[in-house]
Amino acid sequence: MPVALPGETGDLNDVPLTTLDRNLPSLQVSPSSRYDRLNKNVPWWKSVNLRFREFLDRNSGLLLIAGAQGVFSFMSVLVKKLSSLDEPVPTLELVFSRMIITYICCTSYMVLRGVPDPFLGPKGVRLLLILRGFSGFFGLFGVYFALNYLSLSDTTVLTFLGPLATTVAAAYLLHEPFSMKQALAGVFSLFGVILVARPPFLFGHHDTQLGGAGDVDAGHAVHGFDPAEKGTPAERLIAVGVSLIGVVGGTGAWICIRAIGTRAHAMHSLTSFSAYCVVASGIGMILRGTPVTVPLQPLWIGMLLLIGLLGFVSQTFTTMGIQRETAGRATMGVYVQIIFATFYERIFFHTVPSATSIAGTLIIMTSAIYIALSKSPTQKNSKVTLEDDGDVMLEEGLLSDAESDDMRRGLETRVKDPRKAKTEGLRVPEKTGLGLEVDDDPQ
């Protein structure tokens, strides 16, 4: 009768041979063996799999930003739904409520994961984090204020002036590469956005088809009124102006995120952004004497919580994407938002897309795919961050002069091989769970 090993029960046939003899190699099948057999037995699969992985690696930032746009668009739908309730929520209160949720999520994550400096961020980039939070508040406020008086499509078109502004600002301030191909793709994408949205301030008021049967609301058609809009013409004009201020704020936020790079955790950027939004919106409510609206409807509470959670997810994806891409390519992912906006308008506001909307969608998708496929492997962004304690470059980041940039590029070339970097006394950061780099050498 077989004798069970100490601590083991059952038949010896169930005991691995490596348990009986430690010198025997383990024959355990790895989870990836199926893919290895597939790559070996199917020649074309290995090539396709390799190219697909390279595509994801080269365009991870672009894909993260594009995914965030779907969340942003759905969040905009919820914002419009909140403004249409019996007790509409003031813009400042909505910003205040959403950003408190985002701030709690960010700080809780960093505290639980042991991220250093969870509240103020790393010392070298705190000024940039302050500017990111300050400018990001105006970008968010501009969008939310415009949604109270403009249609979702009009607000989206005005918001999409930001990508072009960001690309130009990044090329001028951060000296990032900006090719003519990217410029043309951006212009074509903006043209596609205009075709999809057909904003009344460019196309005039157009009939809005409601329902699957194509019925037209005669009252709205006669008076030239978009049912997704409200307010007087003067109020809508003010909303356009505030939206343009939001474009400037959003541009500043993107530039700050690019300047920070991977020297701060993605949650540091979101914490600064949400904290300054809470402070600024709270002060604004006090100065304006805005009454606090506290509806007790379960639908209102659920939508507000969902807006906060979706805002946290979308901002996280956006920050991670900007850290991985140049501003010129990253902003191309933003144009995908109009596709989601058109889809959500059809679902929630029963708007039937026109022929121009379909044409604009095809233009946007073609431009985005072109930019994604045109990135060569040599254009991959460096994911190595160096910190020289006490150096002025630490605070200036990507805003440093050309000589400092050349010095940094030389150092980055030296640390491509981690083993060589360690022999030269350089520190190589490790990846965190979110794919960001952190220095494992304690200060």
SULZIFEN-V487865 format. One record per backbone hydrogen bond with DSSP energy under -1.0 kcal/mol. NH is the residue of the N-H (numbers start at 0). CO is the residue of the C=O. E is the energy in kcal/mol with one decimal. If there is no record, write none. Layout:
# SULZIFEN-V487865
{{NH,CO,E} {NH,CO,E}}
This chain:
# SULZIFEN-V487865
{{7,4,-2.4} {13,10,-1.3} {14,11,-1.5} {18,15,-1.4} {20,16,-2.7} {23,20,-1.5} {32,29,-1.8} {35,31,-1.9} {36,32,-2.7} {37,33,-2.1} {38,34,-2.6} {39,35,-1.8} {40,36,-2.8} {41,37,-2.2} {45,41,-1.1} {46,42,-1.1} {47,43,-2.2} {48,44,-3.1} {49,45,-2.3} {50,46,-2.3} {51,47,-2.4} {52,48,-2.2} {53,49,-2.3} {54,50,-2.3} {55,51,-2.4} {56,52,-2.3} {57,53,-2.6} {58,54,-1.9} {62,58,-2.5} {63,59,-2.1} {64,60,-2.1} {65,61,-2.3} {66,62,-2.4} {67,63,-2.0} {68,64,-1.4} {70,66,-1.1} {71,67,-2.6} {72,68,-2.6} {73,69,-1.8} {74,70,-2.1} {75,71,-2.1} {76,72,-1.7} {77,73,-1.8} {78,74,-2.1} {79,75,-2.2} {80,76,-2.2} {81,77,-2.3} {82,78,-1.9} {84,81,-1.3} {93,89,-2.2} {94,90,-2.5} {95,91,-2.6} {96,92,-2.7} {97,93,-2.5} {98,94,-2.4} {99,95,-1.5} {100,96,-1.4} {101,97,-1.9} {102,98,-2.7} {103,99,-2.3} {104,100,-2.2} {105,101,-2.5} {106,102,-2.6} {107,103,-2.1} {108,104,-2.0} {109,105,-2.3} {110,106,-2.5} {111,107,-2.4} {112,108,-2.3} {114,109,-2.4} {120,116,-1.5} {124,121,-1.2} {128,124,-2.1} {129,125,-2.1} {130,126,-2.2} {131,127,-2.4} {132,128,-2.3} {133,129,-2.5} {134,130,-2.6} {135,131,-2.2} {136,132,-1.5} {137,133,-1.1} {138,134,-1.7} {139,135,-2.3} {140,136,-2.9} {141,137,-2.2} {142,138,-1.4} {143,139,-2.3} {144,140,-2.7} {145,141,-1.9} {146,142,-1.9} {148,145,-1.4} {149,145,-3.1} {154,150,-2.4} {155,151,-2.0} {156,152,-2.3} {157,153,-2.2} {158,154,-2.2} {159,155,-1.7} {160,157,-1.4} {161,158,-1.9} {164,160,-1.7} {165,161,-3.1} {166,162,-2.4} {167,163,-2.2} {168,164,-2.4} {169,165,-2.7} {170,166,-2.0} {171,167,-1.9} {172,168,-3.3} {173,169,-1.4} {175,169,-1.5} {182,178,-1.8} {183,179,-2.6} {184,180,-2.5} {185,181,-2.3} {186,182,-2.3} {187,183,-2.7} {188,184,-2.2} {189,185,-2.4} {190,186,-2.3} {191,187,-2.4} {192,188,-2.4} {193,189,-2.1} {194,190,-2.0} {195,191,-2.1} {196,192,-2.9} {197,193,-2.7} {201,198,-2.1} {202,198,-3.0} {203,199,-1.9} {209,214,-2.6} {213,210,-1.2} {220,216,-2.3} {221,217,-2.6} {222,218,-2.0} {224,219,-2.0} {228,225,-2.6} {229,148,-1.0} {235,231,-2.2} {236,232,-2.1} {237,233,-2.1} {238,234,-2.0} {239,235,-1.9} {240,236,-1.9} {241,237,-2.6} {242,238,-2.2} {243,239,-1.9} {244,240,-1.8} {245,241,-2.0} {246,242,-1.5} {247,243,-1.7} {248,244,-2.2} {249,245,-2.9} {250,246,-2.2} {251,247,-2.1} {252,248,-2.0} {253,249,-2.2} {254,250,-2.2} {255,251,-2.2} {256,252,-2.1} {257,253,-2.3} {258,254,-2.3} {259,255,-2.3} {260,256,-2.2} {262,259,-1.6} {268,264,-1.2} {269,265,-1.7} {270,266,-2.6} {271,267,-2.3} {272,268,-2.2} {273,269,-3.0} {274,270,-2.5} {275,271,-2.2} {276,272,-1.8} {277,273,-2.3} {278,274,-2.3} {279,275,-2.8} {280,276,-2.5} {281,277,-2.1} {282,278,-2.5} {283,279,-2.4} {284,280,-2.2} {285,281,-1.8} {286,282,-2.7} {287,283,-2.2} {289,284,-2.0} {300,296,-2.1} {301,297,-2.7} {302,298,-2.5} {303,299,-2.3} {304,300,-2.3} {305,301,-2.2} {306,302,-2.4} {307,303,-2.1} {308,304,-2.3} {309,305,-2.8} {310,306,-2.4} {311,307,-1.8} {312,308,-2.2} {313,309,-2.9} {314,310,-2.3} {315,311,-1.8} {316,312,-2.4} {317,313,-2.4} {318,314,-2.6} {319,315,-2.4} {320,316,-2.3} {321,317,-2.7} {322,318,-1.9} {329,325,-2.7} {330,326,-2.2} {332,329,-1.0} {336,333,-2.0} {337,334,-1.2} {339,335,-1.4} {340,336,-2.8} {341,337,-2.3} {342,338,-1.9} {343,339,-2.8} {344,340,-2.3} {345,341,-1.7} {346,342,-1.8} {347,343,-3.2} {348,344,-1.4} {350,344,-1.6} {357,353,-1.9} {358,354,-2.3} {359,355,-2.7} {360,356,-2.3} {361,357,-2.1} {362,358,-2.0} {363,359,-2.4} {364,360,-2.5} {365,361,-2.4} {366,362,-2.3} {367,363,-2.5} {368,364,-2.5} {369,365,-2.3} {370,366,-2.2} {371,367,-2.2} {372,368,-2.5} {373,369,-1.6} {378,375,-2.0} {379,376,-1.4} {390,387,-2.5} {393,390,-1.1} {395,391,-1.8} {396,392,-2.8} {398,395,-2.1} {399,396,-1.3} {404,400,-1.9} {405,401,-2.5} {406,402,-2.0} {407,403,-2.4} {408,404,-2.6} {409,405,-2.0} {410,406,-1.9} {411,407,-2.6} {412,408,-1.8} {413,409,-1.3} {414,410,-1.1} {415,412,-1.0} {420,416,-2.2} {421,417,-2.1} {422,418,-1.5} {423,419,-1.3} {424,421,-1.1} {425,420,-2.7} {429,437,-3.0} {431,435,-3.1} {434,431,-1.7} {437,429,-3.2}}
